[in-house]
């Protein structure tokens, strides 16, 4: 739930110097989130580049707050109080509350996995996910997980709203090399700009096995907190052999209606 970027940014913020004070505690907390089966004190000290007594003090502070605990094997894990706060916050978010019935309606209609995601820099973050109760292969995405925005339908539909011309696309890409997750992934500024123009014209985005082989997806913008600015994007994802991309595109009117809170029938 807590991004590893916190630990990495804290360590990298002042290269060559040790973590101090609250930075160290946050780095330790972020590292705990990366080890659901627990992490030992020596491993933690190495991970946050701190002496063992220093890492132990940070862990002790987190334990006092209920944000860390030790399992039966003496390894450190996230504490129940941290998990309670994180999940309570997530469940109470206005967009999460409003999108839940939409995701259920889409999941019931197509029998496939559905997502709600938001744009965060160069990535999309999955805020909600719903798998069908039976009959579908579970996808690897998780709530709180990230994927490159340019490889996903949810990311591209949000980029189409945010990046209105090629200069904006070029500035967003910057000096990065766009990662090609599959042979179908977009890899250049020019390709991405052309794709975003198409998305604005058609009003939806497709992922034709661009992020993961064998998986395709259709996404539309979601206006959960504003009538004019997308709060995020809603997608229906399926295995290509079972739910061809064209099947989802042909039913786009229904997807849009459900995403808008209406009954497509």
Residue pairs with C-beta under 8 A, 6 or more apart in sequence:
1 33
1 83
1 86
1 90
1 144
2 29
2 30
2 32
2 33
2 78
2 86
3 30
3 33
3 144
3 146
4 30
4 31
4 33
4 34
5 30
6 26
6 27
6 29
6 30
7 26
7 27
7 30
7 31
7 34
7 47
7 48
10 19
10 23
10 24
10 26
10 27
10 30
11 19
11 27
11 48
11 49
13 23
18 49
18 50
18 54
19 27
19 48
19 49
19 50
24 48
24 50
24 54
24 55
24 58
25 58
25 61
25 62
27 48
27 58
28 44
28 48
28 55
28 58
28 59
28 62
28 68
29 62
29 67
29 68
29 78
29 82
31 39
31 44
31 47
31 48
32 39
32 44
32 62
32 68
32 76
32 77
32 78
33 78
35 75
35 76
35 77
36 77
36 78
37 75
37 77
38 70
38 71
38 73
38 75
38 76
38 77
39 47
39 75
39 76
39 77
40 74
40 75
40 76
41 52
41 55
41 56
41 59
41 76
42 52
44 55
44 59
44 76
45 51
45 52
45 54
45 55
48 55
48 58
50 58
59 68
59 76
62 68
62 79
63 69
63 70
63 79
65 79
65 81
65 82
66 79
66 80
66 81
66 82
67 78
67 79
67 81
67 82
68 76
68 77
68 78
68 79
68 82
69 76
69 77
69 78
69 79
69 80
70 76
70 77
71 77
90 96
90 127
90 143
91 97
93 127
94 224
94 225
95 116
95 118
95 127
95 222
95 224
95 225
95 231
95 232
96 116
96 127
96 128
98 224
98 225
99 116
99 127
99 128
99 222
99 224
99 232
99 234
100 128
101 261
102 116
102 222
102 234
102 258
102 259
102 261
103 114
103 115
103 116
103 128
103 129
103 130
103 234
104 130
105 258
106 114
106 130
106 234
106 236
106 255
106 258
106 259
107 113
107 114
107 130
107 131
107 132
109 254
109 258
109 264
110 236
110 238
110 243
110 248
111 132
111 135
111 136
112 132
112 136
112 236
112 237
112 238
112 243
113 129
113 130
113 131
113 132
113 136
113 138
113 139
113 141
113 236
113 237
113 238
114 129
114 130
114 234
114 235
114 236
114 237
115 126
115 128
115 129
115 141
115 154
115 234
115 235
115 237
116 126
116 127
116 128
116 129
116 222
116 232
116 233
116 234
117 124
117 125
117 126
117 127
117 152
117 154
117 155
117 158
117 232
117 233
117 235
118 124
118 125
118 127
118 158
118 231
118 232
118 233
119 149
119 155
119 158
119 159
119 162
119 232
120 146
122 148
122 149
122 150
122 172
122 176
123 146
123 147
123 148
123 149
123 155
124 146
124 147
124 148
124 149
124 152
124 154
124 155
124 158
124 233
125 144
125 145
125 146
126 141
126 142
126 143
126 144
126 145
126 146
127 143
127 232
128 143
129 141
129 142
129 143
131 138
131 139
136 238
136 239
137 239
139 212
139 215
139 237
140 212
141 147
141 237
147 155
147 211
148 155
148 178
148 179
148 181
148 211
149 155
149 156
149 158
149 159
150 156
150 159
150 178
150 185
150 186
150 192
151 179
151 181
151 185
151 186
151 207
151 210
151 211
152 207
152 210
152 211
152 217
152 219
152 235
153 204
153 205
153 206
153 207
153 217
153 218
153 219
153 233
153 235
154 205
154 217
154 219
154 232
154 233
154 234
154 235
155 233
156 195
156 196
156 199
156 205
156 207
156 219
157 199
157 204
157 205
157 219
157 220
157 221
157 230
157 233
158 221
158 230
158 232
158 233
159 169
159 172
159 192
159 196
160 196
160 197
160 199
160 200
160 205
161 200
161 221
161 229
161 230
162 168
162 172
163 169
163 172
163 193
163 196
165 193
166 189
166 190
166 193
169 189
169 192
169 193
169 196
170 189
173 189
173 192
177 187
178 185
178 186
178 187
178 188
178 189
178 192
179 185
180 186
180 187
181 210
181 211
181 212
182 209
182 210
182 211
182 212
182 213
184 208
184 209
184 210
185 210
185 211
186 192
186 195
186 210
199 205
203 220
203 256
204 218
204 219
204 220
204 249
204 252
204 255
204 256
205 218
205 219
205 220
205 233
206 216
206 217
206 218
206 219
206 245
206 248
206 249
207 215
207 216
207 217
207 218
207 219
207 235
207 237
208 216
208 245
209 215
209 216
209 240
211 217
214 239
214 240
214 241
215 237
215 238
215 239
215 240
216 237
216 238
216 240
216 243
216 244
216 245
216 248
217 235
217 236
217 237
217 238
217 245
217 248
218 235
218 236
218 245
218 248
218 249
218 252
218 255
219 233
219 234
219 235
219 236
220 233
220 234
220 235
220 252
220 255
220 256
220 259
221 230
221 232
221 233
221 234
222 230
222 231
222 232
222 233
222 234
222 259
223 229
223 230
223 231
223 260
224 231
224 232
225 231
234 255
234 259
236 248
236 255
238 248
248 255
253 264
254 264
257 263
257 264
258 264
